[in-house]
Amino acid sequence: MANITDFGEKLLLDWCLTGGAATRPSAWGLAIGTGVPTDSTFVEATGLLASPRVTVGFAQQATGTLTNSVAVTFGTFTAAGTVSGVHVWDSMLSPGSGNCLWHGTLATARVVASGDSLVIASGALSITLA
């Protein structure tokens, strides 16, 4: 997941290169989506889960890459569908709340059935500035 959103780009540029202030979120929400996200379009899996966002934390690294510090579990799914996108938000409230900061696609889209869960293992979600 190395795609910074339009909102994230502006936030980073303002903070790094101008006098603009950036407010760090108090919690980060990780969401899954049914579509392939872009820098400005994010389709959360609201029809598949009661709550498509879960809390995620990141471990500091010595390199330009951060990874999730604990496993993240989505589920139990309430409907069948295909999950292909993942997004990091500055809010836990969903859908349509907060700002999407990062987005990407799963290495392999996951077809889920009602009752399934989806787990992203600790260290399996990478965010890189390159």
C-alpha positions in Angstrom: 0.0 0.0 0.0 2.1 2.9 -1.2 -0.5 5.2 -2.5 -1.0 8.5 -0.7 -4.4 10.1 -1.3 -4.9 13.7 -2.6 -5.7 14.8 0.9 -2.6 13.1 2.3 -0.4 14.7 -0.4 -1.6 18.2 0.5 -1.2 17.6 4.2 2.3 16.3 3.8 3.4 19.1 1.4 1.9 21.8 3.5 3.6 20.4 6.7 7.0 19.8 5.0 7.3 22.8 2.8 5.2 25.6 4.2 4.1 27.0 7.5 1.0 24.8 7.4 0.2 22.9 10.5 -0.8 19.2 10.4 -2.9 17.6 13.2 -2.1 14.0 13.8 -5.1 11.7 14.2 -5.6 10.2 17.7 -6.6 6.9 16.1 -6.3 5.4 12.6 -9.1 3.5 11.0 -8.3 0.7 8.5 -11.2 0.1 6.1 -11.7 -2.5 3.4 -13.4 -1.8 0.1 -15.3 -3.6 -2.7 -13.6 -1.5 -5.4 -10.1 -0.6 -6.4 -9.4 2.7 -4.6 -7.8 5.7 -6.3 -6.3 8.9 -4.9 -9.8 10.4 -4.6 -12.3 7.4 -4.7 -12.8 4.9 -1.8 -15.7 2.5 -1.7 -15.9 1.0 1.8 -17.5 -2.4 2.3 -20.5 -1.1 4.1 -22.9 -3.7 2.6 -20.6 -6.6 3.8 -19.9 -5.7 7.4 -21.7 -3.9 10.2 -18.5 -1.8 10.7 -16.0 -1.7 7.8 -13.3 0.2 9.8 -11.2 -1.2 12.5 -8.4 0.3 14.6 -4.9 0.0 13.2 -1.5 1.0 14.6 1.9 1.1 13.0 5.3 0.2 14.2 8.2 2.7 13.7 10.9 1.4 11.4 14.4 2.6 10.7 13.5 2.7 6.9 10.9 4.6 4.9 8.3 1.8 5.4 5.8 1.4 8.2 3.9 -1.9 8.9 0.9 -2.7 11.0 2.0 -3.5 14.6 -0.8 -6.1 15.4 -3.0 -8.3 13.3 -6.2 -6.6 12.1 -9.5 -8.7 11.8 -12.5 -7.7 9.8 -15.6 -9.7 10.4 -18.0 -11.3 10.9 -19.2 -10.6 7.3 -23.0 -10.2 7.0 -23.1 -10.7 3.3 -21.2 -12.3 0.4 -19.0 -10.2 -1.8 -15.5 -9.4 -3.1 -13.0 -7.3 -1.1 -10.2 -5.8 -3.1 -9.3 -2.4 -1.6 -7.8 -1.2 1.7 -7.6 2.3 3.1 -6.2 4.1 6.1 -8.4 6.9 7.5 -7.9 9.6 10.2 -11.2 8.5 11.8 -12.8 5.4 13.1 -16.3 6.6 12.3 -17.6 5.1 9.0 -18.6 5.5 6.3 -18.1 8.9 5.0 -16.4 10.3 8.1 -12.9 11.7 8.2 -10.2 11.8 5.6 -8.6 8.9 3.7 -4.8 9.2 4.0 -3.5 6.1 2.2 -5.0 3.4 -0.1 -4.0 0.3 -1.9 -5.3 -3.0 -3.2 -5.0 -6.5 -1.6 -2.4 -8.7 -3.3 -5.2 -11.1 -4.0 -8.9 -10.0 -4.0 -10.8 -12.0 -1.4 -14.2 -13.5 -2.0 -16.1 -13.6 1.3 -19.3 -15.3 2.4 -21.6 -14.4 5.2 -20.0 -15.5 8.5 -16.4 -15.2 7.1 -13.7 -12.9 8.5 -10.6 -11.4 7.0 -7.3 -11.1 8.9 -4.4 -8.9 7.9 -1.4 -10.4 9.8 0.9 -8.2 11.9 3.5 -6.7 9.6 1.6 -7.7 6.4 0.3 -4.2 5.7 3.2 -1.9 4.5 3.1 1.8 3.9 6.1 3.3 2.0 7.2 6.7 0.8 9.4 6.1 -2.2 
